[in-house]
Amino acid sequence: MAVTETISVYRGEQVTLTFQMTPVENVTGWTIHFTVAKKANAASKLIGPLLATTSGLASGQFRVQLTEEVLDKTPGTYFFDAWRTDEGQEQVLALGPFIIGGNARVPPTEVV
């Protein structure tokens, strides 16, 4: 069953997201992709798909690295999901709102 949660990050920061499977299941060797879109079921993606790290972690955990460049997006509320994409095993693992907050350090890309 998918975990629904809200993720909050800031524009231009570097973040590692760690997800925990509930119930705990060994995800080593799974192929998991992470995407962010402007809204649920959108064909075009704002971020990703990014490949998650699944090996060398505590049982049931996977991680997604988000770089400064990846998070250099207009602040707003978007929608994320993480999917297991192994053939014959496609399933959503996590999903929910993805909030990119503004800050004073990273100026907007558009002229104000």
C-alpha positions in Angstrom: 0.0 0.0 0.0 1.3 3.4 -0.9 2.3 5.9 1.8 0.7 9.4 1.4 2.8 12.2 2.7 3.7 15.9 2.1 7.3 16.8 1.2 8.5 20.4 1.7 11.8 21.6 0.3 13.2 25.0 -0.6 14.2 26.3 -4.1 17.8 25.7 -4.9 18.7 23.5 -2.0 20.3 20.0 -2.1 18.2 17.4 -0.4 18.2 13.6 0.2 14.7 12.2 0.6 14.5 8.9 2.6 11.4 6.8 2.3 10.5 3.9 4.6 8.4 1.0 3.4 5.5 0.2 5.7 5.3 -2.7 6.4 9.1 -3.2 6.1 10.1 -5.0 3.0 13.6 -5.5 1.6 13.8 -3.2 -1.5 17.4 -4.1 -2.5 17.6 -4.5 -6.2 14.2 -2.9 -6.9 14.0 -0.2 -9.6 12.2 2.8 -8.1 11.6 6.1 -10.0 10.6 9.4 -8.4 8.8 12.2 -10.3 7.2 15.5 -9.6 4.6 17.1 -11.8 2.5 20.3 -11.7 -0.6 18.1 -10.8 -1.5 14.4 -10.4 -1.7 12.4 -13.6 0.1 15.1 -15.6 1.9 13.8 -18.7 4.9 16.2 -18.4 7.2 16.1 -15.4 8.7 19.0 -13.6 11.3 16.7 -12.0 12.4 13.3 -13.1 12.0 10.5 -13.4 14.9 10.1 -11.0 16.3 6.7 -10.0 16.2 6.0 -6.3 19.0 4.3 -4.4 17.8 0.9 -2.9 20.9 -1.0 -1.8 23.1 -0.6 1.2 20.3 1.0 3.3 18.3 -0.3 6.3 15.7 -2.8 5.2 12.7 -1.1 3.6 14.4 2.2 2.8 15.1 3.9 -0.5 16.5 7.4 -1.1 16.2 10.0 -3.8 18.9 12.7 -4.3 17.6 16.2 -5.3 20.4 18.6 -6.4 20.3 22.4 -6.4 19.7 22.4 -10.2 16.8 19.9 -9.9 15.2 22.1 -7.2 15.7 25.4 -9.1 12.0 25.6 -9.8 9.3 28.2 -9.2 8.0 28.0 -5.7 4.6 26.3 -5.5 2.7 23.2 -4.6 3.2 20.2 -7.0 2.6 16.5 -6.8 5.1 13.7 -6.4 5.1 9.9 -6.7 7.6 7.1 -6.2 7.0 4.0 -8.2 8.5 0.5 -8.3 9.0 0.0 -12.0 10.3 -3.6 -12.3 8.5 -5.5 -15.0 5.5 -7.2 -13.6 5.9 -5.4 -10.3 4.7 -1.9 -11.1 3.3 -0.2 -8.1 3.1 3.2 -6.4 5.1 3.3 -3.2 4.6 6.9 -2.0 2.8 10.0 -3.3 1.4 13.4 -2.2 1.9 17.1 -2.3 5.5 18.4 -3.1 6.0 21.9 -1.8 8.9 24.0 -3.1 9.3 27.1 -0.9 10.8 30.4 -1.8 13.8 31.9 -0.1 15.9 35.1 -0.2 19.2 33.4 -1.3 18.1 32.1 -4.7 16.7 34.9 -6.9 13.8 34.2 -9.2 14.7 33.2 -12.8 12.2 35.7 -14.2 12.7 39.4 -13.9 10.3 41.0 -11.4 
